[in-house]
Amino acid sequence: IAARVFGNRTMLAATRTLRAAATATARTSVRPLAVAGLPRFYSAAAVSAPSYSYPASLLNHAETRVTTFQNGLRVATETTNSPTATVGIFIDAGSRLESEFNNGVAHFLEHMAFKGTGSRSQQQLEVEIENMGASLNAYTSREQTVYYARVFKEDVPKAVDILADILLNSKLEQAQIDRECSVILREMQEVAGMTEEVIFDHLHATAYQGTALGRTILGPRERVQNMSQEDLRNYIKKNYVASRMVLAGAGGVDHDELCKLAEGAFKDLPSTWEVEEPAKCKFTGSDIRIRDDTMPLAHVALAVEGCGWTSPDYFPLMLANTVVGMWDRSQGQGSHRASRLANDAYSQKLAHSYMSFNTCYKDTGLWGIYFISPGKQVDALDTMIFNIQNEWRKLCVDVTDYEVNRAKQQLKTNTFAALDSTTAVCEDIGRQMLTYGRRMTPAEVDARIEHVTADTVREVCNRYLWDVCPAMVGMGPIEAIPDYNRIRFGMAWNRF
């Protein structure tokens, strides 16, 4: 898995830099030192260096402990001195495991989890959460479903009991299902008014047409209206098994105590998953155009097939994504940006904003860009797409060491700054345990990012960007968007 993505030679080379920098900060004796998830050749100097030393801070990070039970359930924790803790159940099941006949059931089930259990009514559940000063939430993605609670550390046992109760003992009464249907339909109306959400749903629909990833998470309206108790229970029976679950905790949580709580709360979970792994979703170069001249701005997304979470190309593509970056005219930076695409978008008034993205799944992904443009302006859309493809071609040919090094700093800053709360850390633990089977330490993430060179980015981008069929979605006043064949031709212009 991810541990073997680059191999031991990479870890040796990349971590020498960390060790040398830490040793320069504090010169002490060097001895073998066991650091979680890292080789034993790290120096004691790195750990005894001042806490403000970047290399030392990477090595001094709290350990992520993992315990696996006989039924396959995994418990993973990162313990700190925080007065609060976040615990969550991460399930390796989402809308990708649905069929066209029950599309939307995973999201519907997320709603029903808070409507009462065999031992708690909906009101009792809400009062119990409020009396603890806690928050209970859930979300569904295409590949995962998550239920989590943020509580004071002394209330962790109550939180685990509540999570187990809503997961295993929800009533799922048909009357409540019928009432919740109207709530989900209103949610669908709200999402339909969010242009960015609509664009990315259409992008999945065209890029993965005819496959599970092409279906929406909320499901079609008619399917939601006909949701039954049997649909929900069948989905739980098939996919809510211990071997596909992780109980993650972060903050003021004791690992051994959480293991004891999990052993009692989840002992009745089935251990075997009797459903076959879903087939790889095929990417199809295609486009969807929704012309609406009453809209003030054109919204466009352009993407190619990316890589999965465990691919060795993950970090090079993340750096390529960071090189392209994001820009918004309202930020006030004008043309004073290092990005060539941002300077062109500002000086030629081609776009109001753009955002490069890299969406990963288990075995595939979407790598591309989403931008908002004044579509009624002559040549704005055509020129913006030309400049985007030109930027992509430069990634394949002449991206510089300077650009890659700048992207490394931005990527590391964004990655580590995102882990600023117990909830964010808990989500990071759960996601990595489901995708990688373990959690990469900050030192390992840093080492893998540092290992990527400009040559690596060029080689990887040549395989993913050069002469491939893209997927595109446009909405709004998009008459000026070039024909798809011309966009396809733009992916393989002469590089010399």
Backbone hydrogen bonds, N-H to C=O, Kabsch-Sander energy under -0.5 kcal/mol:
donor,donor_aa,acceptor,acceptor_aa,energy
4,R,1,I,-1.5
5,V,2,A,-1.5
11,M,7,G,-1.4
12,L,8,N,-2.6
13,A,9,R,-2.5
14,A,10,T,-3.1
15,T,11,M,-2.1
16,R,12,L,-1.1
17,T,13,A,-0.7
17,T,14,A,-0.5
18,L,14,A,-0.8
19,R,15,T,-2.4
20,A,16,R,-2.7
21,A,17,T,-2.3
22,A,18,L,-2.3
23,T,19,R,-2.3
24,A,20,A,-1.9
25,T,21,A,-1.0
26,A,22,A,-1.8
28,T,26,A,-1.0
33,L,40,R,-1.5
35,V,33,L,-0.7
38,L,35,V,-2.4
42,Y,39,P,-0.7
46,A,43,S,-0.6
47,V,43,S,-0.8
48,S,44,A,-2.4
49,A,45,A,-1.0
53,S,50,P,-2.1
57,S,53,S,-2.5
58,L,54,Y,-1.7
59,L,55,P,-1.6
60,N,56,A,-2.3
61,H,58,L,-0.7
65,R,63,E,-0.7
65,R,77,T,-2.1
67,T,75,V,-2.5
69,F,73,L,-3.0
72,G,69,F,-1.7
74,R,245,M,-1.4
75,V,67,T,-3.0
76,A,247,L,-2.2
77,T,65,R,-2.2
78,E,249,G,-1.8
79,T,63,E,-0.6
80,T,251,G,-2.2
85,A,151,V,-3.1
86,T,250,A,-2.4
87,V,149,A,-2.3
88,G,248,A,-2.5
89,I,147,Y,-3.2
90,F,88,G,-0.6
90,F,246,V,-2.9
91,I,89,I,-0.5
91,I,145,T,-2.9
92,D,244,R,-3.0
93,A,91,I,-2.4
95,S,141,S,-1.5
96,R,142,R,-2.6
97,L,94,G,-1.5
98,E,95,S,-1.5
102,N,99,S,-0.8
105,V,102,N,-2.0
107,H,217,I,-0.5
108,F,104,G,-2.2
109,L,105,V,-2.5
110,E,106,A,-1.4
111,H,107,H,-1.4
112,M,108,F,-2.0
113,A,109,L,-1.2
114,F,111,H,-1.1
115,K,112,M,-1.7
117,T,120,R,-3.8
118,G,169,N,-1.3
125,L,121,S,-2.5
126,E,122,Q,-2.1
127,V,123,Q,-2.7
128,E,124,Q,-2.4
129,I,125,L,-2.0
130,E,126,E,-2.3
131,N,127,V,-2.6
132,M,128,E,-1.1
133,G,130,E,-1.1
134,A,129,I,-2.2
135,S,150,R,-1.8
137,N,148,Y,-2.7
139,Y,146,V,-1.9
141,S,144,Q,-3.2
145,T,91,I,-2.0
146,V,139,Y,-2.6
147,Y,89,I,-2.1
148,Y,137,N,-2.5
149,A,87,V,-2.9
150,R,135,S,-2.4
151,V,85,A,-2.7
151,V,149,A,-0.5
153,K,83,P,-2.3
155,D,152,F,-2.2
156,V,153,K,-1.1
159,A,155,D,-2.2
160,V,156,V,-2.5
161,D,157,P,-2.0
162,I,158,K,-2.3
163,L,159,A,-2.6
164,A,160,V,-2.5
165,D,161,D,-2.0
166,I,162,I,-2.6
167,L,163,L,-1.6
168,L,164,A,-2.3
169,N,165,D,-2.6
171,K,116,G,-1.9
177,I,173,E,-2.3
178,D,174,Q,-2.4
179,R,175,A,-1.7
180,E,176,Q,-2.6
181,C,177,I,-1.4
182,S,178,D,-0.7
182,S,179,R,-0.6
183,V,179,R,-0.8
184,I,180,E,-2.2
185,L,181,C,-2.2
186,R,182,S,-1.9
187,E,183,V,-2.0
188,M,184,I,-2.3
189,Q,185,L,-1.7
190,E,186,R,-2.1
191,V,187,E,-2.5
192,A,188,M,-2.1
193,G,189,Q,-0.8
193,G,190,E,-0.9
194,M,191,V,-1.8
195,T,193,G,-0.9
198,V,194,M,-2.2
199,I,195,T,-2.7
200,F,196,E,-2.1
201,D,197,E,-2.0
202,H,198,V,-2.4
203,L,199,I,-2.2
204,H,200,F,-2.0
205,A,201,D,-2.1
206,T,202,H,-2.2
207,A,203,L,-2.5
208,Y,204,H,-2.4
209,Q,206,T,-0.8
211,T,208,Y,-1.9
214,G,208,Y,-0.6
214,G,211,T,-1.0
215,R,212,A,-1.2
224,V,220,P,-2.0
225,Q,221,R,-2.1
226,N,222,E,-0.8
227,M,224,V,-1.4
232,L,228,S,-1.6
233,R,229,Q,-2.4
234,N,230,E,-2.4
235,Y,231,D,-1.8
236,I,232,L,-2.1
237,K,233,R,-2.6
238,K,234,N,-2.0
239,N,235,Y,-2.1
240,Y,236,I,-2.3
241,V,239,N,-1.7
242,A,270,P,-3.1
244,R,241,V,-1.5
245,M,242,A,-1.8
246,V,90,F,-2.0
247,L,74,R,-3.1
248,A,88,G,-2.6
248,A,246,V,-0.8
249,G,76,A,-2.1
250,A,86,T,-2.0
251,G,78,E,-1.8
252,G,84,T,-2.4
253,V,251,G,-2.2
255,H,253,V,-0.5
258,L,254,D,-2.4
259,C,255,H,-2.2
260,K,256,D,-1.9
261,L,257,E,-2.3
262,A,258,L,-2.6
263,E,259,C,-2.3
264,G,260,K,-1.4
265,A,261,L,-2.6
266,F,262,A,-2.5
269,L,266,F,-1.3
274,E,272,T,-0.6
282,K,280,K,-0.5
284,T,207,A,-2.8
288,I,472,M,-2.0
290,I,474,G,-2.9
291,R,289,R,-0.6
292,D,476,G,-2.1
295,M,292,D,-1.6
298,A,373,S,-3.2
299,H,475,M,-3.0
300,V,371,F,-2.5
301,A,473,V,-2.5
302,L,369,I,-2.6
303,A,471,A,-2.7
304,V,367,W,-2.8
306,G,365,G,-2.7
309,W,361,Y,-1.8
310,T,362,K,-0.5
311,S,308,G,-1.2
314,Y,311,S,-1.6
317,L,313,D,-2.2
318,M,314,Y,-2.0
319,L,315,F,-2.3
320,A,316,P,-2.3
321,N,317,L,-2.4
322,T,318,M,-1.9
323,V,319,L,-2.3
324,V,320,A,-1.7
325,G,321,N,-2.5
327,W,354,Y,-2.4
329,R,352,H,-3.0
331,Q,328,D,-1.9
332,G,329,R,-1.1
336,H,333,Q,-2.1
337,R,335,S,-1.9
343,N,339,S,-1.8
344,D,340,R,-2.3
345,A,341,L,-2.6
346,Y,342,A,-2.2
347,S,343,N,-2.7
348,Q,344,D,-2.2
349,K,346,Y,-0.8
350,L,345,A,-1.6
351,A,345,A,-1.0
352,H,372,I,-3.0
353,S,372,I,-1.3
354,Y,327,W,-2.5
355,M,370,Y,-2.5
356,S,325,G,-1.6
357,F,368,G,-2.6
359,T,366,L,-2.9
360,C,358,N,-0.6
361,Y,364,T,-2.7
365,G,306,G,-0.5
366,L,359,T,-2.7
367,W,304,V,-2.4
368,G,357,F,-2.3
369,I,302,L,-2.6
370,Y,355,M,-2.5
371,F,300,V,-2.8
372,I,353,S,-2.4
373,S,298,A,-2.7
375,G,373,S,-1.8
377,Q,374,P,-2.2
380,A,377,Q,-1.7
383,T,379,D,-2.5
384,M,380,A,-2.4
385,I,381,L,-2.4
386,F,382,D,-2.0
387,N,383,T,-2.5
388,I,384,M,-2.3
389,Q,385,I,-2.4
390,N,386,F,-2.1
391,E,387,N,-2.2
392,W,388,I,-2.3
393,R,389,Q,-2.3
394,K,390,N,-1.8
395,L,391,E,-1.5
396,C,392,W,-1.1
397,V,393,R,-1.0
398,D,394,K,-1.6
399,V,394,K,-0.7
404,V,400,T,-2.1
405,N,401,D,-2.8
406,R,402,Y,-2.2
407,A,403,E,-2.2
408,K,404,V,-2.2
409,Q,405,N,-1.8
410,Q,406,R,-2.1
411,L,407,A,-2.9
412,K,408,K,-2.5
413,T,409,Q,-2.2
414,N,410,Q,-2.6
415,T,411,L,-2.5
416,F,412,K,-2.5
417,A,413,T,-2.4
418,A,414,N,-1.1
419,L,416,F,-1.0
420,D,418,A,-1.3
425,V,421,S,-2.2
426,C,422,T,-2.5
427,E,423,T,-2.3
428,D,424,A,-2.0
429,I,425,V,-2.5
430,G,426,C,-2.6
431,R,427,E,-2.5
432,Q,428,D,-2.2
433,M,429,I,-2.4
434,L,430,G,-1.8
435,T,431,R,-2.2
436,Y,432,Q,-3.0
437,G,432,Q,-1.1
438,R,432,Q,-0.9
440,M,438,R,-0.5
443,A,58,L,-0.6
445,V,441,T,-2.4
446,D,442,P,-2.7
447,A,443,A,-2.2
448,R,444,E,-2.5
449,I,445,V,-2.2
450,E,446,D,-2.6
451,H,447,A,-1.5
452,V,448,R,-0.7
452,V,449,I,-1.0
457,V,453,T,-2.2
458,R,454,A,-2.5
459,E,455,D,-2.5
460,V,456,T,-2.6
461,C,457,V,-2.7
462,N,458,R,-1.9
463,R,459,E,-1.0
463,R,460,V,-0.5
464,Y,460,V,-1.7
465,L,461,C,-3.1
466,W,461,C,-1.0
467,D,491,M,-2.7
468,V,465,L,-0.7
471,A,303,A,-3.3
472,M,286,S,-2.2
473,V,301,A,-2.4
474,G,288,I,-2.3
475,M,299,H,-2.3
476,G,290,I,-2.1
478,I,476,G,-1.9
481,I,478,I,-1.8
486,R,483,D,-0.6
487,I,483,D,-1.9
488,R,484,Y,-2.9
489,F,485,N,-2.1
490,G,486,R,-1.7
491,M,488,R,-1.3
492,A,489,F,-1.6
493,W,490,G,-0.5
